[in-house]
Amino acid sequence: MSEFSPTRLIGLDIVRGGAMTSVLFAHARYLMDVPNDFLFLSITGKFGVELFFVLSGFLIGAILIRTCEREISFPSLFRFWMRRWFRTLPAYFAVLIFVWIVFNEIDLLYFVFLQDLVIGNWNILPVSWTLVIEEWFYLLFPPVCFLLFLISARWGFLIASLMLLLSSLLLSLGDYSACAVDAKPLLCFENDIRKFTFRFTSLGMGAMLAYAHRHWDLRKSLRPYLSTLKLVTLIVNVVVLVFCGNVILNYPGVLPPAWSFALFYPLMGIASVFLITLMFVWEPVPPRKVATFFSFASLTSYSCYLWHLMLVDQARIHLTSLNPYIAAFIFIVVSIAAGGISYVLIEKPFLKFRDRVFR
């Protein structure tokens, strides 16, 4: 269990905290004299984001399965939405208002998660592309689950998860080929595929993992094979990171560009499924200080993620006279601290209110 709550799992805290740490290191490279010398860090950052997506699909999928089994009604759907929005919107809106007041930049479309569909840019709050994907997932996936669960209690949720995964892949098919022949293919890949509003593939994988656990109890069924699971997870993650690293560092890698683009994030999602499954089944017991760090990093990861790119921009302005490694260290420490402050001042009060009103 986590140091901060008896209901939190240290294995999943390590995944979430590790994912956030990898994102921080990936963006800290922009403080180096030659950022592209550290381009390999961008692979770990991208993988960290996919870990977040798969973990979100797993945890939200587990909540939705229990909700469907207990009560399928509009009040239960409304309660689900309220609990998710009280979890995600206050800290997000706080950052948007801060940017509005301090930098005089505002676009109301950001408040309704239409910045990609309508204006197609992320200039005001670049990290918001992941929030757009998450919020549309929260909005669209639960009603589909409810409907299909009414048709089939056994298979409805699995079918909804497959629809989520496959629809996302099909919607992006044209973009893979288009980006492959674009004048700046990697930039096209970054903007048109990676930040696509309905890129639900990894979320769908996480939801399918939740279904597997609900019906087959992953801990009970896989723990006897833990050593094998560790080995397979290591092999899968190494192969996927080598492939994805080859695409970014030696574009287009070993495959034609369209195939490299099409496989890049689904493969990261599959690797994330293996890693999350391992940490969920394993339940490691790290030293107390290590466990405390990852629990704290996990608990504050959302706020840290929202603030960290703004902080790296400020570090690039105000820390230029320092050694780049010292500047990177200061950026990482300040980002983690900002996440903690935001969690205590913004997230935690709204979460307490949520738990009182929407049990």
C-alpha positions as a Markdown table, in Angstrom:
| # | Residue | x | y | z |
|---|---|---|---|---|
| 1 | Met | 0.0 | 0.0 | 0.0 |
| 2 | Ser | 1.0 | 3.6 | -0.5 |
| 3 | Glu | 2.5 | 5.7 | 2.3 |
| 4 | Phe | -0.2 | 8.3 | 1.8 |
| 5 | Ser | -3.4 | 6.2 | 1.8 |
| 6 | Pro | -4.3 | 2.6 | 2.6 |
| 7 | Thr | -6.5 | 2.5 | -0.5 |
| 8 | Arg | -3.6 | 3.4 | -2.9 |
| 9 | Leu | -1.4 | 0.7 | -4.4 |
| 10 | Ile | 2.3 | 1.3 | -4.3 |
| 11 | Gly | 2.9 | -0.6 | -7.6 |
| 12 | Leu | 0.6 | 1.8 | -9.5 |
| 13 | Asp | 2.0 | 4.8 | -7.6 |
| 14 | Ile | 5.5 | 3.7 | -8.9 |
| 15 | Val | 4.1 | 3.6 | -12.4 |
| 16 | Arg | 2.4 | 7.0 | -12.2 |
| 17 | Gly | 5.3 | 8.7 | -10.3 |
| 18 | Gly | 7.8 | 7.1 | -12.7 |
| 19 | Ala | 5.8 | 8.3 | -15.7 |
| 20 | Met | 5.7 | 11.9 | -14.4 |
| 21 | Thr | 9.5 | 11.8 | -13.6 |
| 22 | Ser | 10.2 | 10.6 | -17.2 |
| 23 | Val | 8.2 | 13.4 | -18.6 |
| 24 | Leu | 10.1 | 15.9 | -16.5 |
| 25 | Phe | 13.5 | 14.5 | -17.7 |
| 26 | Ala | 12.3 | 14.6 | -21.3 |
| 27 | His | 11.4 | 18.3 | -21.1 |
| 28 | Ala | 14.5 | 19.2 | -19.0 |
| 29 | Arg | 16.6 | 18.5 | -22.1 |
| 30 | Tyr | 15.4 | 21.9 | -23.5 |
| 31 | Leu | 17.7 | 23.5 | -20.8 |
| 32 | Met | 20.8 | 21.9 | -22.3 |
| 33 | Asp | 23.1 | 23.8 | -24.6 |
| 34 | Val | 22.3 | 21.3 | -27.4 |
| 35 | Pro | 18.8 | 19.8 | -26.7 |
| 36 | Asn | 19.0 | 17.3 | -29.6 |
| 37 | Asp | 22.1 | 15.7 | -27.9 |
| 38 | Phe | 19.5 | 14.4 | -25.4 |
| 39 | Leu | 16.8 | 13.5 | -27.9 |
| 40 | Phe | 16.7 | 10.0 | -26.6 |
| 41 | Leu | 15.0 | 11.4 | -23.5 |
| 42 | Ser | 12.0 | 12.4 | -25.6 |
| 43 | Ile | 11.2 | 8.7 | -26.1 |
| 44 | Thr | 10.9 | 8.2 | -22.3 |
| 45 | Gly | 8.7 | 11.2 | -22.1 |
| 46 | Lys | 6.3 | 9.9 | -24.8 |
| 47 | Phe | 6.3 | 6.5 | -23.1 |
| 48 | Gly | 5.4 | 8.2 | -19.8 |
| 49 | Val | 2.4 | 9.9 | -21.4 |
| 50 | Glu | 1.2 | 6.5 | -22.8 |
| 51 | Leu | 1.6 | 5.0 | -19.4 |
| 52 | Phe | -0.7 | 7.7 | -18.0 |
| 53 | Phe | -3.3 | 7.0 | -20.7 |
| 54 | Val | -3.2 | 3.2 | -20.2 |
| 55 | Leu | -3.4 | 3.6 | -16.4 |
| 56 | Ser | -6.2 | 6.0 | -16.7 |
| 57 | Gly | -8.1 | 3.6 | -18.9 |
| 58 | Phe | -7.5 | 0.8 | -16.4 |
| 59 | Leu | -8.6 | 2.8 | -13.3 |
| 60 | Ile | -11.6 | 4.5 | -15.0 |
| 61 | Gly | -12.6 | 1.2 | -16.7 |
| 62 | Ala | -12.6 | -0.5 | -13.3 |
| 63 | Ile | -14.9 | 2.3 | -11.9 |
| 64 | Leu | -17.2 | 2.0 | -14.9 |
| 65 | Ile | -17.5 | -1.8 | -14.6 |
| 66 | Arg | -18.5 | -1.5 | -11.0 |
| 67 | Thr | -20.9 | 1.3 | -11.8 |
| 68 | Cys | -22.6 | -0.7 | -14.6 |
| 69 | Glu | -22.9 | -3.7 | -12.3 |
| 70 | Arg | -24.5 | -1.6 | -9.5 |
| 71 | Glu | -26.8 | 0.8 | -11.4 |
| 72 | Ile | -27.3 | 1.8 | -15.0 |
| 73 | Ser | -29.1 | 5.2 | -14.8 |
| 74 | Phe | -28.6 | 8.8 | -15.7 |
| 75 | Pro | -28.0 | 9.7 | -12.0 |
| 76 | Ser | -25.1 | 7.2 | -11.8 |
| 77 | Leu | -23.7 | 8.5 | -15.1 |
| 78 | Phe | -24.1 | 12.1 | -13.9 |
| 79 | Arg | -22.3 | 11.1 | -10.6 |
| 80 | Phe | -19.5 | 9.6 | -12.6 |
| 81 | Trp | -19.0 | 12.7 | -14.7 |
| 82 | Met | -19.2 | 15.0 | -11.6 |
| 83 | Arg | -16.5 | 13.0 | -9.8 |
| 84 | Arg | -14.2 | 13.0 | -12.8 |
| 85 | Trp | -14.7 | 16.7 | -13.5 |
| 86 | Phe | -14.2 | 17.7 | -9.8 |
| 87 | Arg | -10.9 | 15.7 | -10.1 |
| 88 | Thr | -9.6 | 17.2 | -13.3 |
| 89 | Leu | -11.2 | 20.6 | -14.0 |
| 90 | Pro | -10.3 | 22.8 | -10.9 |
| 91 | Ala | -6.5 | 22.5 | -11.3 |
| 92 | Tyr | -6.8 | 22.8 | -15.1 |
| 93 | Phe | -9.0 | 25.9 | -14.9 |
| 94 | Ala | -6.6 | 27.4 | -12.2 |
| 95 | Val | -3.7 | 27.1 | -14.6 |
| 96 | Leu | -5.7 | 28.7 | -17.5 |
| 97 | Ile | -6.7 | 31.6 | -15.3 |
| 98 | Phe | -3.1 | 32.0 | -14.2 |
| 99 | Val | -2.0 | 32.2 | -17.8 |
| 100 | Trp | -4.7 | 34.7 | -18.5 |
| 101 | Ile | -3.8 | 37.0 | -15.6 |
| 102 | Val | 0.0 | 36.7 | -15.8 |
| 103 | Phe | 0.6 | 36.3 | -19.6 |
| 104 | Asn | -2.6 | 37.9 | -20.9 |
| 105 | Glu | -3.3 | 34.9 | -23.0 |
| 106 | Ile | -6.8 | 33.5 | -23.2 |
| 107 | Asp | -9.1 | 31.5 | -25.4 |
| 108 | Leu | -12.4 | 30.3 | -24.1 |
| 109 | Leu | -12.3 | 27.2 | -26.3 |
| 110 | Tyr | -9.6 | 25.9 | -23.9 |
| 111 | Phe | -12.3 | 25.8 | -21.1 |
| 112 | Val | -14.5 | 23.4 | -23.2 |
| 113 | Phe | -11.7 | 21.3 | -24.6 |
| 114 | Leu | -12.2 | 22.4 | -28.3 |
| 115 | Gln | -8.8 | 23.9 | -28.9 |
| 116 | Asp | -7.8 | 21.2 | -31.3 |
| 117 | Leu | -11.1 | 20.6 | -33.1 |
| 118 | Val | -11.7 | 24.4 | -33.7 |
| 119 | Ile | -8.4 | 26.3 | -33.7 |
| 120 | Gly | -5.9 | 23.5 | -34.0 |
| 121 | Asn | -3.2 | 24.8 | -31.7 |
| 122 | Trp | -1.9 | 24.4 | -28.2 |
| 123 | Asn | 0.0 | 27.7 | -27.8 |
| 124 | Ile | -1.8 | 28.9 | -24.7 |
| 125 | Leu | -1.3 | 25.7 | -22.7 |
| 126 | Pro | 0.7 | 23.1 | -24.6 |
| 127 | Val | 0.2 | 20.3 | -22.1 |
| 128 | Ser | -3.6 | 20.6 | -22.5 |
| 129 | Trp | -3.6 | 18.2 | -25.5 |
| 130 | Thr | -3.6 | 15.2 | -23.1 |
| 131 | Leu | -6.4 | 16.7 | -21.1 |
| 132 | Val | -8.5 | 17.1 | -24.2 |
| 133 | Ile | -8.1 | 13.4 | -25.0 |
| 134 | Glu | -8.9 | 12.4 | -21.4 |
| 135 | Glu | -12.0 | 14.7 | -21.1 |
| 136 | Trp | -13.5 | 13.5 | -24.4 |
| 137 | Phe | -12.9 | 9.9 | -23.2 |
| 138 | Tyr | -14.7 | 10.7 | -19.9 |
| 139 | Leu | -17.6 | 12.2 | -21.9 |
| 140 | Leu | -18.1 | 9.6 | -24.7 |
| 141 | Phe | -17.0 | 6.3 | -23.2 |
| 142 | Pro | -19.4 | 5.9 | -20.2 |
| 143 | Pro | -22.7 | 6.3 | -22.2 |
| 144 | Val | -21.5 | 3.7 | -24.7 |
| 145 | Cys | -20.5 | 1.3 | -21.8 |
| 146 | Phe | -24.0 | 1.8 | -20.2 |
| 147 | Leu | -25.8 | 1.1 | -23.5 |
| 148 | Leu | -23.8 | -2.0 | -24.4 |
| 149 | Phe | -23.8 | -3.3 | -20.8 |
| 150 | Leu | -27.6 | -3.3 | -21.0 |
| 151 | Ile | -27.4 | -5.4 | -24.1 |
| 152 | Ser | -24.9 | -7.8 | -22.7 |
| 153 | Ala | -23.7 | -7.7 | -19.1 |
| 154 | Arg | -20.9 | -10.2 | -19.9 |
| 155 | Trp | -19.5 | -8.7 | -23.1 |
| 156 | Gly | -20.8 | -5.2 | -23.3 |
| 157 | Phe | -17.9 | -3.5 | -21.6 |
| 158 | Leu | -15.3 | -5.4 | -23.6 |
| 159 | Ile | -17.1 | -4.5 | -26.9 |
| 160 | Ala | -17.2 | -0.8 | -25.8 |
| 161 | Ser | -13.4 | -1.0 | -25.1 |
| 162 | Leu | -12.7 | -2.6 | -28.5 |
| 163 | Met | -14.8 | 0.1 | -30.2 |
| 164 | Leu | -12.9 | 2.8 | -28.4 |
| 165 | Leu | -9.5 | 1.3 | -29.4 |
| 166 | Leu | -10.4 | 0.4 | -33.0 |
| 167 | Ser | -12.3 | 3.7 | -33.8 |
| 168 | Ser | -9.3 | 5.6 | -32.7 |
| 169 | Leu | -7.0 | 3.6 | -35.0 |
| 170 | Leu | -9.4 | 3.9 | -38.0 |
| 171 | Leu | -9.8 | 7.6 | -37.6 |
| 172 | Ser | -6.1 | 8.1 | -37.8 |
| 173 | Leu | -5.4 | 5.8 | -40.8 |
| 174 | Gly | -5.4 | 8.6 | -43.4 |
| 175 | Asp | -3.0 | 10.7 | -41.2 |
| 176 | Tyr | -0.3 | 8.0 | -41.2 |
| 177 | Ser | 0.1 | 8.2 | -45.0 |
| 178 | Ala | -0.4 | 12.0 | -45.1 |
| 179 | Cys | 2.3 | 12.6 | -42.5 |
| 180 | Ala | 4.7 | 10.1 | -44.3 |
| 181 | Val | 4.8 | 12.3 | -47.4 |
| 182 | Asp | 4.6 | 15.7 | -45.6 |
| 183 | Ala | 7.5 | 18.1 | -46.0 |
| 184 | Lys | 8.1 | 17.9 | -42.2 |
| 185 | Pro | 6.9 | 14.3 | -41.4 |
| 186 | Leu | 7.9 | 14.2 | -37.7 |
| 187 | Leu | 6.3 | 17.6 | -37.0 |
| 188 | Cys | 3.1 | 16.4 | -38.8 |
| 189 | Phe | 3.3 | 13.1 | -36.7 |
| 190 | Glu | 3.6 | 15.1 | -33.5 |
| 191 | Asn | 0.7 | 17.5 | -34.2 |
| 192 | Asp | -1.8 | 15.5 | -36.4 |
| 193 | Ile | -1.4 | 12.1 | -34.8 |
| 194 | Arg | 0.0 | 12.4 | -31.4 |
| 195 | Lys | -2.3 | 15.2 | -30.3 |
| 196 | Phe | -5.4 | 14.0 | -32.1 |
| 197 | Thr | -8.5 | 14.7 | -29.9 |
| 198 | Phe | -9.8 | 11.2 | -30.3 |
| 199 | Arg | -6.6 | 9.3 | -29.8 |
| 200 | Phe | -8.1 | 6.7 | -27.5 |
| 201 | Thr | -6.0 | 3.7 | -28.4 |
| 202 | Ser | -4.1 | 3.4 | -25.1 |
| 203 | Leu | -7.1 | 4.3 | -23.1 |
| 204 | Gly | -9.0 | 1.5 | -24.8 |
| 205 | Met | -6.1 | -0.9 | -23.9 |
| 206 | Gly | -6.3 | 0.2 | -20.3 |
| 207 | Ala | -10.1 | -0.4 | -20.2 |
| 208 | Met | -9.6 | -3.9 | -21.7 |
| 209 | Leu | -7.1 | -4.6 | -18.9 |
| 210 | Ala | -9.7 | -3.5 | -16.4 |
| 211 | Tyr | -12.2 | -6.0 | -18.0 |
| 212 | Ala | -9.6 | -8.8 | -17.8 |
| 213 | His | -9.0 | -8.1 | -14.1 |
| 214 | Arg | -12.7 | -8.0 | -13.3 |
| 215 | His | -13.4 | -11.4 | -14.9 |
| 216 | Trp | -10.2 | -13.3 | -14.3 |
| 217 | Asp | -8.6 | -11.6 | -11.2 |
| 218 | Leu | -5.1 | -10.8 | -12.6 |
| 219 | Arg | -3.4 | -11.0 | -9.2 |
| 220 | Lys | -4.8 | -14.5 | -8.5 |
| 221 | Ser | -4.2 | -15.8 | -12.0 |
| 222 | Leu | -0.8 | -14.3 | -12.8 |
| 223 | Arg | 1.0 | -14.2 | -9.5 |
| 224 | Pro | 2.1 | -17.9 | -9.8 |
| 225 | Tyr | 3.9 | -16.8 | -13.0 |
| 226 | Leu | 5.4 | -13.6 | -11.7 |
| 227 | Ser | 9.0 | -14.4 | -12.8 |
| 228 | Thr | 7.8 | -15.1 | -16.3 |
| 229 | Leu | 5.7 | -11.9 | -16.3 |
| 230 | Lys | 8.8 | -9.9 | -15.3 |
| 231 | Leu | 10.9 | -11.4 | -18.1 |
| 232 | Val | 8.2 | -10.9 | -20.8 |
| 233 | Thr | 7.6 | -7.3 | -19.6 |
| 234 | Leu | 11.3 | -6.5 | -19.8 |
| 235 | Ile | 11.6 | -8.0 | -23.3 |
| 236 | Val | 8.5 | -6.3 | -24.6 |
| 237 | Asn | 9.4 | -2.9 | -23.2 |
| 238 | Val | 13.0 | -3.0 | -24.5 |
| 239 | Val | 11.9 | -4.1 | -28.0 |
| 240 | Val | 9.2 | -1.3 | -28.1 |
| 241 | Leu | 11.6 | 1.4 | -26.8 |
| 242 | Val | 14.3 | 0.4 | -29.3 |
| 243 | Phe | 11.8 | 0.5 | -32.2 |
| 244 | Cys | 10.3 | 3.8 | -31.1 |
| 245 | Gly | 13.7 | 5.3 | -30.4 |
| 246 | Asn | 14.8 | 4.2 | -33.9 |
| 247 | Val | 11.8 | 6.0 | -35.5 |
| 248 | Ile | 12.6 | 9.3 | -33.7 |
| 249 | Leu | 16.4 | 9.2 | -33.8 |
| 250 | Asn | 16.9 | 7.6 | -37.2 |
| 251 | Tyr | 13.6 | 8.5 | -39.0 |
| 252 | Pro | 11.9 | 6.6 | -40.5 |
| 253 | Gly | 13.7 | 3.6 | -38.9 |
| 254 | Val | 13.5 | 0.1 | -40.3 |
| 255 | Leu | 9.9 | 0.3 | -41.7 |
| 256 | Pro | 8.2 | 2.6 | -44.2 |
| 257 | Pro | 7.2 | 5.9 | -42.6 |
| 258 | Ala | 3.5 | 5.2 | -42.7 |
| 259 | Trp | 4.0 | 1.9 | -40.9 |
| 260 | Ser | 6.3 | 3.4 | -38.3 |
| 261 | Phe | 3.7 | 6.1 | -37.5 |
| 262 | Ala | 0.9 | 3.6 | -37.4 |
| 263 | Leu | 2.7 | 1.3 | -34.9 |
| 264 | Phe | 4.5 | 3.9 | -32.8 |
| 265 | Tyr | 1.8 | 4.6 | -30.1 |
| 266 | Pro | -0.1 | 1.3 | -30.2 |
| 267 | Leu | 3.2 | -0.5 | -29.5 |
| 268 | Met | 3.9 | 1.9 | -26.6 |
| 269 | Gly | 0.4 | 1.2 | -25.3 |
| 270 | Ile | 1.0 | -2.5 | -25.4 |
| 271 | Ala | 4.3 | -2.1 | -23.6 |
| 272 | Ser | 2.5 | 0.0 | -21.0 |
| 273 | Val | -0.2 | -2.7 | -20.5 |
| 274 | Phe | 2.6 | -5.2 | -19.7 |
| 275 | Leu | 4.3 | -2.8 | -17.3 |
| 276 | Ile | 1.1 | -1.8 | -15.5 |
| 277 | Thr | 0.0 | -5.5 | -15.2 |
| 278 | Leu | 3.3 | -6.4 | -13.7 |
| 279 | Met | 3.3 | -3.7 | -11.1 |
| 280 | Phe | -0.4 | -4.4 | -10.3 |
| 281 | Val | 0.2 | -8.1 | -9.8 |
| 282 | Trp | 3.6 | -7.8 | -8.2 |
| 283 | Glu | 2.9 | -5.2 | -5.5 |
| 284 | Pro | 6.6 | -4.5 | -4.8 |
| 285 | Val | 7.8 | -3.4 | -1.4 |
| 286 | Pro | 10.5 | -0.7 | -2.0 |
| 287 | Pro | 12.5 | 1.0 | 0.8 |
| 288 | Arg | 10.3 | 3.5 | 2.8 |
| 289 | Lys | 11.9 | 6.6 | 1.4 |
| 290 | Val | 11.6 | 5.4 | -2.2 |
| 291 | Ala | 8.0 | 4.4 | -1.6 |
| 292 | Thr | 7.3 | 7.8 | -0.1 |
| 293 | Phe | 8.8 | 9.6 | -3.1 |
| 294 | Phe | 6.8 | 7.7 | -5.6 |
| 295 | Ser | 3.6 | 8.0 | -3.6 |
| 296 | Phe | 4.0 | 11.7 | -3.4 |
| 297 | Ala | 5.0 | 12.0 | -7.1 |
| 298 | Ser | 1.9 | 9.9 | -8.0 |
| 299 | Leu | -0.5 | 11.9 | -5.8 |
| 300 | Thr | 0.8 | 15.3 | -7.2 |
| 301 | Ser | 1.5 | 14.1 | -10.8 |
| 302 | Tyr | -1.5 | 15.8 | -12.3 |
| 303 | Ser | -0.8 | 19.2 | -11.0 |
| 304 | Cys | 2.9 | 18.8 | -11.7 |
| 305 | Tyr | 2.1 | 17.9 | -15.3 |
| 306 | Leu | -0.1 | 21.0 | -15.7 |
| 307 | Trp | 2.6 | 23.4 | -14.5 |
| 308 | His | 5.9 | 21.9 | -15.6 |
| 309 | Leu | 6.1 | 23.2 | -19.2 |
| 310 | Met | 5.4 | 26.7 | -18.1 |
| 311 | Leu | 8.2 | 26.3 | -15.6 |
| 312 | Val | 10.7 | 25.0 | -18.2 |
| 313 | Asp | 9.9 | 28.0 | -20.3 |
| 314 | Gln | 10.7 | 30.3 | -17.4 |
| 315 | Ala | 13.8 | 28.4 | -16.7 |
| 316 | Arg | 15.0 | 28.9 | -20.2 |
| 317 | Ile | 14.6 | 32.6 | -19.7 |
| 318 | His | 15.9 | 33.1 | -16.1 |
| 319 | Leu | 18.5 | 30.3 | -15.6 |
| 320 | Thr | 20.6 | 30.7 | -18.7 |
| 321 | Ser | 23.6 | 31.8 | -16.7 |
| 322 | Leu | 23.7 | 28.5 | -14.7 |
| 323 | Asn | 25.3 | 25.2 | -15.7 |
| 324 | Pro | 22.6 | 23.4 | -17.7 |
| 325 | Tyr | 22.6 | 20.4 | -15.4 |
| 326 | Ile | 22.0 | 22.6 | -12.4 |
| 327 | Ala | 19.2 | 24.4 | -14.3 |
| 328 | Ala | 17.6 | 21.1 | -15.1 |
| 329 | Phe | 17.8 | 20.0 | -11.5 |
| 330 | Ile | 16.2 | 23.2 | -10.3 |
| 331 | Phe | 13.5 | 22.9 | -12.9 |
| 332 | Ile | 12.6 | 19.3 | -11.8 |
| 333 | Val | 12.6 | 20.2 | -8.1 |
| 334 | Val | 10.5 | 23.3 | -8.6 |
| 335 | Ser | 8.1 | 21.4 | -10.8 |
| 336 | Ile | 7.6 | 18.7 | -8.2 |
| 337 | Ala | 7.1 | 21.4 | -5.5 |
| 338 | Ala | 4.6 | 23.3 | -7.7 |
| 339 | Gly | 2.7 | 20.1 | -8.1 |
| 340 | Gly | 2.6 | 19.6 | -4.4 |
| 341 | Ile | 1.4 | 23.1 | -3.7 |
| 342 | Ser | -1.2 | 23.0 | -6.4 |
| 343 | Tyr | -2.5 | 19.6 | -5.0 |
| 344 | Val | -2.8 | 21.0 | -1.5 |
| 345 | Leu | -4.3 | 24.3 | -2.4 |
| 346 | Ile | -6.6 | 23.4 | -5.3 |
| 347 | Glu | -7.0 | 19.7 | -5.9 |
| 348 | Lys | -7.4 | 18.5 | -2.3 |
| 349 | Pro | -10.2 | 20.9 | -1.2 |
| 350 | Phe | -12.2 | 20.1 | -4.4 |
| 351 | Leu | -11.7 | 16.3 | -3.9 |
| 352 | Lys | -13.0 | 16.6 | -0.3 |
| 353 | Phe | -16.0 | 18.5 | -1.5 |
| 354 | Arg | -16.6 | 16.0 | -4.3 |
| 355 | Asp | -16.5 | 13.1 | -1.8 |
| 356 | Arg | -19.0 | 14.8 | 0.4 |
| 357 | Val | -21.5 | 15.7 | -2.4 |
| 358 | Phe | -21.0 | 12.9 | -4.9 |
| 359 | Arg | -20.3 | 9.7 | -3.0 |
